């Protein structure tokens, strides 16, 4: 465990060495951003709308009381979406989508000697392969989470339109009532940290794989599982620190 | 010139290389041969720095490569070309992008100059016009040739080749051997080939190092190999009926 942590930290240090040529690395960063950002937009849009709608319906179901104003449903749905559902559920989904792809891509490059080929050429392989993924993770994840939050609200709005428990007016007024900006800060910090966790853990698992196709698959699975555990752990830590 | 001095390599308790020394001269084909598990590929990886030797030194033109850190090794690495056993072409790149990759990173050439160089290298390995194909669209022999084109794109001083004939038919194997041999002379490169292919040994083995049980067992040329009385080498070289028949005719 401690040995793995040491290797993980050393790999990160190697990943952020000065690039051999900035333009080549920049092109890789752009490619990874498109892959992680645009490539994940579809799944994020779908899950966000459904989660937003479900949260709104479930909150309304639990708050049927003449003593509680209906707009509270909007406020609770807003806080739940911003603080938990958008950053955390999105991160868990992205760990499966992007993380496994990163681990298997790097792992395949390892077992087919493509990483050795990079090293022979004098290329800093961790830097060339991992740093663009980490940069794309910490920049694109917050953007995806912002999209997710907005679509979560849209989902809640649609749920109000199609049900009779809460009116859309109450829902929208609830979204703005008692808004505390710290929840947005917490959400963005979480998304940056989760982006870092997914990209670094999955890259690490792929980079040190040895063997063949079976081991690459196992590394990808390990990457996703460890990422999910760390996401939930840091979810708690960040919530504790910020709220 | 590459000089290896008393190379030892251990993986845990398993000592794979046991004090190997040799000198690989430029302009000739240096072959490392031996049976499976004799340490050929490990030795090659120690020479190019993919494995660190447990002890011993590797000198590239007198410079001790083993003592150098990553940054110090880069200038020497830019003079190294390597063809891997499975070619190790980058899957996500076209043939042309594979060849231009080291040029993009380590030269300031214009795009047109890099493309010209890629075209030249592809012509040199008889693959002109295959620029836009992806590695998945190439046959095994074509992949090897693209691997060679990528290896020579930076006009290296040192060429390392790991099992160039594995998985290839005899005709393609000979083509690859001849290509390696021609390029070695043409660029006056120090070429080190790891192989257990007897056609390569007899065809291009100007200087041969035979490894057995992790030790250098024999050293000489393909002209000397047929007349050696080294038992283990004879068993290795003349294991096949074809080679025994050929020896009988000598």
Interface residues (C-beta under 8 A of the other chain):
Chain A: X20 X21 X24 X108 X109 X112 X113 X114 X116 X117 X119 X120 X121 X122 X123 X124
Chain B: X48 X49 X50 X70 X73 X74 X75 X77 X78 X80 X82 X84 X85 X86 X88 X89 X90 X91 X101 X102 X104 X105 X106 X160
